[in-house]
Amino acid sequence: MLCHGGQAPLEAASFVNTAMIRNLDFNDRYPGGHPSDCLGALLAFAGTTPVDGRRLIVAMAVVYEVFSPG
């Protein structure tokens, strides 16, 4: 989990990470949804698998492509 250092099940870590990210981000004007909502889950998943930073960034770019209108 972000800023905690402890371990938690993947689902719990995803939820806590996303709640911490969404608490003060004020991104309610993004058209088509909130792609940053996926970042907490991606970070939790990356922490449990041998994923490098490049693949994490590519995964986040895919999320923004899926959420973008048009």
TIPANU-515451 format. One record per residue: chain; x, y, z of N, C-alpha, C in turn. Coordinates in steps of 0.05 Angstrom, whole numbers, always signed. Example, Ala and Ser with C-alpha at 12.3 -4.5 7.8 and 13.67 -1.06 7.14 Angstrom:
+-------+--------+--------+--------+--------+--------+--------+--------+--------+--------+
! chain !    nc1 !    nc2 !    nc3 !   cac1 !   cac2 !   cac3 !    cc1 !    cc2 !    cc3 !
+-------+--------+--------+--------+--------+--------+--------+--------+--------+--------+
!     A !   +264 !   -114 !   +156 !   +246 !    -90 !   +156 !   +264 !    -66 !   +156 !
!     A !   +257 !    -45 !   +142 !   +273 !    -21 !   +143 !   +258 !     +1 !   +157 !
+-------+--------+--------+--------+--------+--------+--------+--------+--------+--------+
END
This chain:
+-------+--------+--------+--------+--------+--------+--------+--------+--------+--------+
! chain !    nc1 !    nc2 !    nc3 !   cac1 !   cac2 !   cac3 !    cc1 !    cc2 !    cc3 !
+-------+--------+--------+--------+--------+--------+--------+--------+--------+--------+
!     A !    +17 !    -24 !     +0 !     +0 !     +0 !     +0 !    +18 !    +25 !     +0 !
!     A !     +8 !    +46 !    -12 !    +23 !    +70 !    -14 !    +29 !    +82 !    +14 !
!     A !    +53 !    +91 !    +18 !    +61 !   +105 !    +43 !    +56 !    +89 !    +68 !
!     A !    +55 !    +62 !    +66 !    +49 !    +46 !    +90 !    +71 !    +27 !    +96 !
!     A !    +81 !    +14 !    +75 !   +103 !     -5 !    +79 !    +94 !    -33 !    +87 !
!     A !    +68 !    -36 !    +95 !    +58 !    -62 !   +103 !    +47 !    -77 !    +78 !
!     A !    +38 !   -101 !    +84 !    +26 !   -117 !    +62 !     -4 !   -121 !    +67 !
!     A !    -18 !   -124 !    +45 !    -47 !   -128 !    +47 !    -54 !   -145 !    +22 !
!     A !    -78 !   -158 !    +23 !    -87 !   -171 !     -2 !    -89 !   -151 !    -25 !
!     A !    -86 !   -161 !    -49 !    -86 !   -144 !    -73 !   -111 !   -126 !    -74 !
!     A !   -135 !   -138 !    -68 !   -160 !   -122 !    -69 !   -160 !   -100 !    -49 !
!     A !   -151 !   -105 !    -25 !   -150 !    -85 !     -4 !   -130 !    -63 !    -11 !
!     A !   -106 !    -71 !    -20 !    -86 !    -51 !    -27 !    -96 !    -34 !    -50 !
!     A !   -109 !    -45 !    -70 !   -120 !    -30 !    -92 !   -140 !     -9 !    -82 !
!     A !   -158 !    -18 !    -64 !   -179 !     +0 !    -54 !   -166 !    +23 !    -38 !
!     A !   -148 !    +17 !    -20 !   -135 !    +37 !     -3 !   -119 !    +56 !    -20 !
!     A !   -103 !    +46 !    -39 !    -87 !    +63 !    -56 !   -105 !    +82 !    -72 !
!     A !   -127 !    +72 !    -83 !   -145 !    +89 !    -99 !   -159 !   +110 !    -82 !
!     A !   -167 !   +102 !    -58 !   -180 !   +121 !    -40 !   -160 !   +144 !    -32 !
!     A !   -135 !   +137 !    -28 !   -116 !   +158 !    -21 !   -110 !   +176 !    -45 !
!     A !   -109 !   +165 !    -69 !   -104 !   +181 !    -93 !   -128 !   +199 !    -99 !
!     A !   -152 !   +189 !    -96 !   -176 !   +204 !   -103 !   -184 !   +225 !    -82 !
!     A !   -173 !   +223 !    -58 !   -182 !   +240 !    -36 !   -181 !   +270 !    -43 !
!     A !   -159 !   +279 !    -55 !   -156 !   +308 !    -60 !   -148 !   +314 !    -89 !
!     A !   -154 !   +297 !   -108 !   -144 !   +302 !   -135 !   -161 !   +321 !   -152 !
!     A !   -186 !   +325 !   -145 !   -204 !   +344 !   -159 !   -204 !   +341 !   -189 !
!     A !   -205 !   +317 !   -200 !   -205 !   +313 !   -229 !   -232 !   +307 !   -240 !
!     A !   -253 !   +318 !   -228 !   -280 !   +311 !   -237 !   -288 !   +323 !   -264 !
!     A !   -271 !   +338 !   -276 !   -277 !   +350 !   -302 !   -266 !   +335 !   -325 !
!     A !   -253 !   +312 !   -321 !   -242 !   +296 !   -343 !   -264 !   +283 !   -358 !
!     A !   -266 !   +287 !   -385 !   -288 !   +276 !   -400 !   -287 !   +246 !   -402 !
!     A !   -309 !   +232 !   -398 !   -310 !   +204 !   -403 !   -304 !   +186 !   -379 !
!     A !   -297 !   +197 !   -356 !   -291 !   +181 !   -333 !   -267 !   +191 !   -317 !
!     A !   -257 !   +175 !   -301 !   -234 !   +182 !   -284 !   -212 !   +161 !   -287 !
!     A !   -194 !   +165 !   -307 !   -174 !   +145 !   -311 !   -154 !   +142 !   -288 !
!     A !   -151 !   +163 !   -272 !   -133 !   +161 !   -249 !   -143 !   +142 !   -228 !
!     A !   -169 !   +134 !   -229 !   -179 !   +114 !   -211 !   -165 !    +87 !   -214 !
!     A !   -154 !    +82 !   -237 !   -140 !    +57 !   -242 !   -112 !    +56 !   -231 !
!     A !   -101 !    +79 !   -225 !    -73 !    +80 !   -216 !    -68 !    +65 !   -190 !
!     A !    -86 !    +67 !   -171 !    -83 !    +52 !   -146 !    -82 !    +22 !   -150 !
!     A !    -99 !    +12 !   -167 !    -99 !    -17 !   -173 !    -74 !    -25 !   -188 !
!     A !    -65 !     -9 !   -207 !    -41 !    -15 !   -222 !    -17 !    -15 !   -204 !
!     A !    -15 !     +4 !   -186 !     +8 !     +5 !   -167 !     +7 !    -19 !   -148 !
!     A !    -16 !    -27 !   -139 !    -18 !    -51 !   -121 !    -10 !    -76 !   -137 !
!     A !    -20 !    -78 !   -161 !    -13 !   -102 !   -177 !    +17 !   -102 !   -184 !
!     A !    +29 !    -79 !   -190 !    +57 !    -78 !   -197 !    +74 !    -85 !   -172 !
!     A !    +64 !    -80 !   -148 !    +78 !    -87 !   -124 !    +78 !   -116 !   -118 !
!     A !    +61 !   -132 !   -131 !    +60 !   -160 !   -125 !    +71 !   -177 !   -148 !
!     A !    +79 !   -165 !   -170 !    +89 !   -179 !   -193 !   +116 !   -167 !   -202 !
!     A !   +132 !   -181 !   -217 !   +157 !   -170 !   -227 !   +153 !   -152 !   -251 !
!     A !   +141 !   -128 !   -247 !   +135 !   -109 !   -268 !   +154 !    -86 !   -265 !
!     A !   +166 !    -78 !   -288 !   +184 !    -55 !   -287 !   +168 !    -29 !   -291 !
!     A !   +181 !     -7 !   -287 !   +168 !    +19 !   -289 !   +157 !    +25 !   -316 !
!     A !   +171 !    +16 !   -337 !   +162 !    +21 !   -364 !   +135 !     +8 !   -369 !
!     A !   +132 !    -17 !   -361 !   +106 !    -30 !   -365 !    +84 !    -18 !   -349 !
!     A !    +90 !     -8 !   -325 !    +70 !     +6 !   -309 !    +61 !    +32 !   -323 !
!     A !    +79 !    +47 !   -334 !    +72 !    +72 !   -348 !    +56 !    +65 !   -374 !
!     A !    +64 !    +44 !   -388 !    +49 !    +36 !   -411 !    +20 !    +28 !   -404 !
!     A !    +17 !    +14 !   -382 !    -10 !     +6 !   -373 !    -26 !    +30 !   -366 !
!     A !    -14 !    +50 !   -354 !    -29 !    +74 !   -347 !    -37 !    +90 !   -372 !
!     A !    -19 !    +90 !   -392 !    -25 !   +104 !   -417 !    -48 !    +90 !   -431 !
!     A !    -50 !    +63 !   -430 !    -72 !    +48 !   -442 !    -98 !    +56 !   -428 !
!     A !    -97 !    +58 !   -401 !   -121 !    +67 !   -387 !   -131 !    +94 !   -396 !
!     A !   -113 !   +113 !   -400 !   -122 !   +139 !   -410 !   -132 !   +138 !   -438 !
!     A !   -121 !   +121 !   -455 !   -131 !   +117 !   -482 !   -159 !   +105 !   -482 !
!     A !   -164 !    +86 !   -464 !   -191 !    +74 !   -462 !   -212 !    +94 !   -453 !
!     A !   -204 !   +111 !   -434 !   -223 !   +131 !   -423 !   -227 !   +155 !   -440 !
!     A !   -208 !   +161 !   -458 !   -211 !   +186 !   -474 !   -233 !   +183 !   -495 !
!     A !   -249 !   +204 !   -497 !   -271 !   +203 !   -516 !   -261 !   +207 !   -545 !
!     A !   -275 !   +196 !   -563 !   -270 !   +201 !   -591 !   -251 !   +183 !   -604 !
+-------+--------+--------+--------+--------+--------+--------+--------+--------+--------+
END
